[in-house]
Amino acid sequence: MSRIVPLEPPYTPELQAHFDRIMPPGMPPLVLFRTLATSDRAWARFRAGSLLDRGPLPLRAREIVIDRTCALTGCEYEWGVHVANFAGRAELTSEQVRATVLEPPTAACWPEPEQVLIAAVDALHHRATWDDVEFAALKRHYDEPQILEIILLCGFYRTVSYLANGLALPLEAGAARFPDAA
């Protein structure tokens, strides 16, 4: 059970309109969204700082960044939502999905540009920066708007992970679960 009780329907027309814009048709709003919406300020700030649009990264790279960030923060809630809803569209194999949680950036399942991307996510998570070699490697594969997006996604989904973990949000029905290390 969430530490803050999420809103239940019926929602105000304005809130329902927000949910309709960010949720796939026919899918109820996530517990995360319903919990944040208990505070007008938290919900407004989340939406204002949100990166729920497509952005300059291809879907595959975007999902790798999000999945790896959530895995590093131990956020099974958000990792599972993203894997269930986007891994197929992003053409991530089951081996790659597993690797976002259990493997180093150099895992053989990743092509070199994605190894660089995952190493960049890991560096931001562990050190909040990149050294010159890491940045140069990233620049070989990603342009400046994409690099900015990588930083923003890592920070945003770290915040999402804090919310989901700190509030002990229950895992969404149908969301993926972290793989076993076996």
CORHU-V629104 format. One record per residue. N is the residue number from 1. D_CENTER is the distance of its C-alpha to the mean C-alpha in Angstrom with 1 decimal. Layout:
# CORHU-V629104
N;D_CENTER / N;D_CENTER
This chain:
# CORHU-V629104
1;21.6 / 2;19.4 / 3;21.2 / 4;21.3 / 5;22.5 / 6;20.3 / 7;22.3 / 8;24.0 / 9;25.6 / 10;27.5 / 11;25.4 / 12;27.1 / 13;27.3 / 14;25.3 / 15;22.4 / 16;22.7 / 17;22.6 / 18;19.3 / 19;17.8 / 20;19.6 / 21;18.0 / 22;14.4 / 23;15.0 / 24;16.5 / 25;20.3 / 26;21.5 / 27;18.3 / 28;18.6 / 29;16.2 / 30;13.6 / 31;15.0 / 32;12.5 / 33;13.9 / 34;17.4 / 35;17.3 / 36;16.3 / 37;19.0 / 38;21.6 / 39;21.8 / 40;22.6 / 41;21.7 / 42;18.3 / 43;17.4 / 44;19.0 / 45;17.3 / 46;13.8 / 47;14.7 / 48;16.6 / 49;13.9 / 50;11.2 / 51;9.6 / 52;9.7 / 53;12.3 / 54;12.7 / 55;13.5 / 56;15.5 / 57;13.4 / 58;14.2 / 59;11.7 / 60;12.0 / 61;11.3 / 62;8.3 / 63;6.8 / 64;8.5 / 65;7.0 / 66;3.3 / 67;5.4 / 68;7.8 / 69;6.6 / 70;5.8 / 71;9.1 / 72;10.9 / 73;10.6 / 74;11.7 / 75;9.3 / 76;10.4 / 77;9.8 / 78;6.1 / 79;6.3 / 80;9.4 / 81;8.5 / 82;6.4 / 83;9.2 / 84;11.8 / 85;11.2 / 86;10.3 / 87;11.5 / 88;15.0 / 89;14.8 / 90;13.2 / 91;16.1 / 92;14.5 / 93;17.3 / 94;17.4 / 95;18.4 / 96;15.4 / 97;12.9 / 98;15.1 / 99;15.2 / 100;11.5 / 101;12.7 / 102;16.4 / 103;17.6 / 104;18.2 / 105;17.2 / 106;20.7 / 107;20.4 / 108;22.7 / 109;20.3 / 110;18.7 / 111;20.8 / 112;21.5 / 113;19.3 / 114;16.2 / 115;17.7 / 116;18.0 / 117;14.4 / 118;13.3 / 119;16.2 / 120;15.1 / 121;11.7 / 122;13.9 / 123;16.5 / 124;14.5 / 125;13.3 / 126;16.9 / 127;19.0 / 128;17.2 / 129;19.0 / 130;20.2 / 131;23.8 / 132;25.8 / 133;25.6 / 134;21.8 / 135;21.7 / 136;24.5 / 137;22.8 / 138;19.7 / 139;22.2 / 140;23.8 / 141;20.9 / 142;19.0 / 143;20.8 / 144;20.5 / 145;18.4 / 146;15.8 / 147;16.1 / 148;15.7 / 149;12.5 / 150;11.2 / 151;12.3 / 152;11.0 / 153;7.3 / 154;7.9 / 155;9.8 / 156;8.0 / 157;4.9 / 158;8.0 / 159;9.7 / 160;7.6 / 161;8.2 / 162;11.7 / 163;12.2 / 164;11.3 / 165;13.2 / 166;15.9 / 167;16.7 / 168;16.8 / 169;15.1 / 170;16.6 / 171;14.5 / 172;14.5 / 173;17.4 / 174;16.6 / 175;13.1 / 176;13.1 / 177;14.3 / 178;13.9 / 179;16.7 / 180;20.0 / 181;21.1 / 182;24.3
